[in-house]
Amino acid sequence: MEENFGNYFNQTGKVAREYLETRLDLLKLQAAGKLSKALGLFFSLTMAFLLFFFVIVFLGMVVGFWIGEMTGSFTIGFSCAAGLFVLLFVVILVFRRQLIQRPLTRLLLTELVEEIAERDEQSGHIHNQPGYDKDAYGHVPNEEATENTSKG
């Protein structure tokens, strides 16, 4: 009888150890998946920003040379191009919420909501039960809600 209990506890210990190791491996894989998704988003945004930066710089040079040829002075041409850059900077600074923060917030929230929905579908979560209204809960918050949460 004691052998059966000892054998039972040994087997249970082995199963528990294997379960914990498998669970740890699963957590590592999930973390790697999330990290790769986040890094992919980061690098794609970085590449888009760099491309935008170079386009703006070369367009500024084109405008500077064009105005310089029209006026006969490259100093005036590049001063006007610099003035356009300052104006663009001020517009971006004033409208940064509408132009940068809100679209990025929506993009990140959309990615997060999609990931949660995929995970819920795979796990048979309550969101998949009859009577659950996906339209009522599975949405990205409106501008007011994202603005209120970003404030504090």
PyMOL commands that set and color helices and strands:
alter all, ss='L'
color gray80, all
select helices_A, chain A and resi 2-71+74-94+96-123+126-128+134-137+143-151
alter helices_A, ss='H'
color red, helices_A
deselect
rebuild
show_as cartoon
